[in-house]
Amino acid sequence: MSNDVTYRKMVSEDVPAVYAIELASFPVPWTLDSFYYEMHENQYAYYVLAVDESNNIIGFCGMWMVIDAAQITNVAVIETARGRGIGEGLMRETIRIAREHGMDVMSLEVRESNTVAQNLYRKLAFQDGGIRKGYYTDNGEDALVMWVNL
């Protein structure tokens, strides 16, 4: 992992930068309003940011923590910072926070074609849990559900 990256909790003022990463990363991005909703209305939401040495947001990971289960909502790193272990750092920090909040299990969905992400999740002890048929609305691709006991 890169030594010049720090991780912190997202606040409302970070939404525009996170939204820009979202737009650049996903074929069907969340809306700007969705991120503001996450910050102001969703009591279950928690977002971790990766910040570089110049205090630029270079990645984020969102999760919902409900009762004893954490659900990863989205993970993205700006293209120029990929391959430096930032995604892994985001996931490790998110797992740490979920444990700190008493979560027992964490799950996520990942495109069946996204083997890079799947390999990262497996490195972090996630297991295959099932398939969600036609989960992705842009092309009807199936999602692999993965989970890990915390």
C-alpha positions in Angstrom: 0.0 0.0 0.0 1.0 3.5 -0.6 2.5 5.4 2.4 1.4 8.8 1.2 -2.3 7.9 1.6 -4.4 8.5 4.7 -8.0 7.3 5.4 -10.8 9.3 7.0 -14.5 9.5 7.4 -16.4 11.3 4.6 -18.3 14.5 5.5 -20.9 16.5 3.5 -18.3 18.9 2.0 -16.6 15.9 0.4 -19.6 14.9 -1.7 -18.7 16.8 -4.9 -15.2 15.1 -5.1 -16.7 11.7 -4.3 -19.4 12.2 -6.9 -16.7 13.1 -9.5 -14.9 9.8 -8.8 -18.3 7.9 -9.0 -19.0 9.5 -12.4 -15.6 8.5 -13.7 -15.8 4.9 -12.3 -19.2 3.4 -13.0 -21.4 3.1 -16.1 -24.5 3.7 -14.0 -23.3 6.1 -11.3 -25.2 7.2 -8.2 -26.6 10.7 -8.4 -25.2 13.7 -6.5 -28.4 13.8 -4.5 -27.8 10.1 -3.5 -24.5 11.0 -1.8 -26.0 14.0 0.0 -28.8 11.7 1.2 -26.2 9.2 2.5 -24.5 12.0 4.4 -27.6 13.7 5.9 -30.5 11.2 6.0 -29.2 7.6 6.0 -28.3 6.8 9.6 -26.8 3.5 8.5 -24.3 4.9 6.0 -20.6 5.3 6.6 -18.1 6.3 4.0 -14.3 6.0 4.2 -12.1 8.3 2.0 -8.6 7.8 0.7 -6.7 11.1 0.7 -3.3 11.8 -0.9 -0.5 13.9 0.5 -2.0 17.0 -1.1 -5.3 16.4 0.6 -7.0 15.3 -2.6 -9.7 12.6 -2.3 -8.5 9.7 -4.5 -10.9 7.0 -3.5 -13.9 6.1 -1.4 -15.7 3.1 0.1 -19.3 3.2 1.3 -21.1 0.8 3.6 -24.4 0.5 5.4 -24.2 -0.9 8.9 -27.6 -2.4 10.0 -27.9 -4.3 13.3 -24.9 -6.7 12.9 -24.3 -6.7 9.2 -22.3 -4.3 7.0 -23.1 -4.0 3.3 -20.6 -2.4 1.0 -22.4 -0.1 -1.4 -19.6 1.2 -3.6 -15.8 1.3 -3.9 -13.9 3.4 -6.3 -10.4 4.8 -6.8 -9.5 7.5 -9.4 -7.9 6.0 -12.4 -4.5 7.6 -12.0 -4.2 6.1 -8.5 -5.2 2.5 -9.3 -2.7 -0.3 -8.8 -1.2 1.3 -5.7 -3.1 -0.7 -3.0 -5.6 2.1 -2.3 -8.6 -0.1 -2.9 -7.2 -2.6 -0.5 -6.5 0.1 2.0 -10.0 1.4 1.7 -11.4 -2.1 2.2 -9.2 -2.8 5.2 -10.2 0.5 6.9 -13.9 -0.2 6.2 -13.6 -3.7 7.7 -11.8 -2.2 10.7 -14.6 0.4 11.2 -17.3 -2.3 10.8 -15.7 -4.4 13.5 -15.4 -1.4 15.7 -19.1 -0.8 15.3 -19.9 -4.4 16.3 -20.7 -5.8 12.8 -20.4 -9.6 12.5 -20.5 -10.0 8.8 -19.8 -7.9 5.7 -21.2 -8.5 2.2 -21.0 -6.9 -1.3 -21.9 -7.5 -4.9 -19.3 -7.4 -7.7 -19.6 -7.9 -11.4 -18.9 -11.4 -12.5 -16.4 -10.0 -15.0 -14.5 -7.9 -12.4 -11.9 -10.5 -11.5 -9.5 -7.8 -10.2 -12.0 -6.8 -7.5 -12.9 -10.4 -6.8 -9.3 -11.3 -6.2 -8.9 -8.4 -3.8 -12.0 -9.4 -1.9 -10.7 -13.0 -1.7 -7.4 -11.7 -0.4 -9.4 -10.1 2.4 -11.1 -13.5 3.2 -14.4 -12.8 1.4 -16.1 -16.0 0.1 -18.5 -16.5 -2.8 -22.1 -16.5 -1.6 -24.3 -16.7 -4.7 -25.3 -14.9 -7.9 -27.8 -12.1 -8.4 -29.0 -12.6 -11.9 -29.1 -9.5 -14.1 -28.1 -7.3 -11.2 -26.4 -4.6 -13.3 -28.9 -2.4 -15.2 -26.4 -1.1 -17.8 -25.9 -4.5 -19.4 -27.8 -7.1 -17.4 -24.6 -8.7 -16.1 -24.9 -10.9 -13.1 -23.4 -10.0 -9.7 -21.4 -12.3 -7.5 -22.4 -11.9 -3.9 -19.4 -12.2 -1.6 -19.3 -12.1 2.2 -16.8 -12.3 5.1 -17.2 -13.0 8.8 -15.8 -10.1 10.8 
